[in-house]
Amino acid sequence: MIALRTCAAGQWGLFGQNDAAYKRAFGRNAVRVIPAEVDELLELGDEIDALRASLGFSGGNALYARLKSYRKLPAGNASTEPRLARQLLAELEADGVHEAS
């Protein structure tokens, strides 16, 4: 939730919407540096999904799946990263998901 709140406040990178522009500017093989928090979050999500699968749970972590689906949305004026973060936070709060204290 901290990464979502940071993105909602204006820090881009969580949803990867600038990745295509970065590749256009620096070449298709360019490697963009993902903010450390985002990289860690994605690695943890993949690790959790792998652990769940190894334990026989069907499907992955629902929250991580939702984040990944948001990361696949096309960039545009109506769906800037801060707006997506606010929308996802609102969905999580509506689902009763609260930040751990």
Secondary structure, DSSP 8 states (H G I E B T S, - for coil): -HHHHHHHTT---SS-TTHHHHHHHH-TT------HHHHHHHHHHHHHHHHHHHTT-SS--HHHHHHHHHHTS---GGG-HHHHHHHHHHHHHHTT-----
